[in-house]
Amino acid sequence: MGRWLLGLISIILIVLVYGLFTAGPRIEAMEADIRSALQADGHNWANVDMSGNVATVSGTAPSADAKAAALKTAEETTCSDCKNKRKWHEVRDGITAQKVAAAPAIPTQSPYTFSARKTEDGTVVLDGYVPDAASKTRILSNAREIFDGGSIVDRTIRIAKGAPDGQWADVIDEHFRELNLLESGRFQMDGTEGNLSGQAASLDVRERINAMVSNDTPAPYNISASIKVPNTASDAVGEVSSQSICQNLLNDLREGKRIFFDQGRAVIRGDENFDLLRDMADAANQCPSFRVAINGYTSSEGDEDFNQRLSEQRAGAVLAYLNGEAGIDRSRLSATGYGEADPIASNDTTEGREQNRRIEFILSRSE
């Protein structure tokens, strides 16, 4: 019995000594196997440290999914130096997963608008809404191609939900080509309503644009045209039912221009003033669903009561012309004088006082 026990103890000691000599290399080999497997699966951020039969995987994972995948790789790695390529290790989680910021929510926009404005020097300013980044990239790319040689300015193209349908970007691209034919002008969209306005060099160009507008617009979109040709009667195509588009038509016509009167009187003077008023009337007639408020203002120079009466009389003179000469129905017109109120510039300078003497046109929907 003593000899048998002594032999057993000897065998155990031999096994223990063998394990002590072989454990280190096997642990190192297992650690190397796991590290190789992690790198092969693209987890280059992960580290592994073996202590006995426990493999601790650490590092900063780019996401929770990447963390789970790395732990699975480590668990399924087999020992290349072991018989039958077996698994004998446990895996401990030492990984920190990065918190991925949630993608910002895409807002919903209403009204859904877009504007492309071409200046006389060829600059094209873009502004409005598109449904996604791909549409924005495409619109900018096509604008650079169509307006070859012009400067394309992305003022405020924003991504938002709310486009009428999937044709939104197609309609914009198509009418870029018509805008390019103008010397200067604007193409604007408000939902399915659109308008192309501006200055053409000849009647042929205007007719070509009008034909394109009439033939190249898919349903349910409605595109109108308001193209001027020097020394030629206006020829608008279609009606406009968008208040913002109609207001922009009036504002664009007035930009950089004023209606002049005889000093201290309500008498309109100068052919250019009547040309401007006829253009304003054409725009108003293309927008039959809206009333036009004619607001008169003066500078603070002179007597306040006199300025109040003068502003009323001047607004009334413009109303009389638009109704009597330009044919706008009287029920769509109103005239109000505001005297010295609401200055848009300083009354301390000659230039500022000139700006404050003005007529403004404000649209509102007819009841």
C-alpha positions, 0 to 999 in steps of 0.5 A: 500500500505504501509503495502504491501511494508513493507511486501515485504521488510521484505520478501526480508530481510529474504531471504537475511539473509537466503542466508548470513547464507547458502551461506558459507556452500554451497560454501565450499561444492561446493569447496569440490565437485570440489576438490574430482572430480579432485582427482578422475579423477587423477588431483592430481596436481590441486587446487581449490578455490571458491569465491562466485560462481566462482571456480578458478582451479590452479596448474601446469598441466603436459601437455596442455591436462591434463589442459583441462581435469581438467577444464572440470572436474571442469565445470561438477561437480555438487553440492552435497548439492544442490537440484537436484544436480545442477551446479551453479558455473563458472570455472576460468582458473588459471592453468599453463601447463608444456611445454613438450620437443619434443622427439628428432628426430630419425636420418637416418643412411647410411650406416647402420652397425653393428659389434660384436667382440669376443676376446680370453678372451670371451669379446664381443664388440657390436657397430652399429645401430638398429631401436628402443629401443626394438631391442637394448634391445633384442639384448643385452639380447640375447647376454648375453644369447648366450655368456653365461659367456662372458662380453658383452660391449655395446660400441656404439649401437645407434638407427637410421632409415635406417635398410634394413628391419624388419629382421635386428635384427633377422639376428644379433641374428642368427649369434651371435650363429655362432660367439659364436662357434669361439675362437675369431672373428667378425660378421659385417653387412653393409646393407644386406651384412654381414661377419663372420670371425675369428679363429675356434678350428677345421675343424668340427667347421668351417664346422658347421659354414659354413653350418649355414651361408649358410642355416640360412640367409634369403633373401635379406641378403648375409652373407659370412664366412672367418674362419681360422683353425690353420695349415689348408688351408683357406676355404672362403664361399661367396664373399664380396661386402661391402668396409667397411667389406673388409677393416675390414677383412684386418685390423683385420688380420694385428692387432698386426702384422707386416711384417718384412724385413731384416734390410735395405733391401726389403727382406721379412723374417720369415714364420709368415710374409708369413702366414700373407700375404697368409691370406691377399691374401685370404681376398683380393680374397674374395673381388674381386670388390676392388683394394688393395693399398700397402703402405710402410713406414719407421721410420725417422732413417737414410737418408731420400732419402734412406728411401724413396727408401726402402719404395718403394722397400718394398711395391713392394716386398709385391706386387710381393708376392701377385701377384706371389705367392698368385695369386692376379691379378696384375691389382688389386694391386698398391705399393707406398712408403711414406718413413718417412711420416705419422708416427703413433708413436714417432720416438724418441723411439725404440718402436715408430720407430718399429711401423712406419716401416710398410706396410698398405693395403688400399682398393678402388673400382675397376673402 
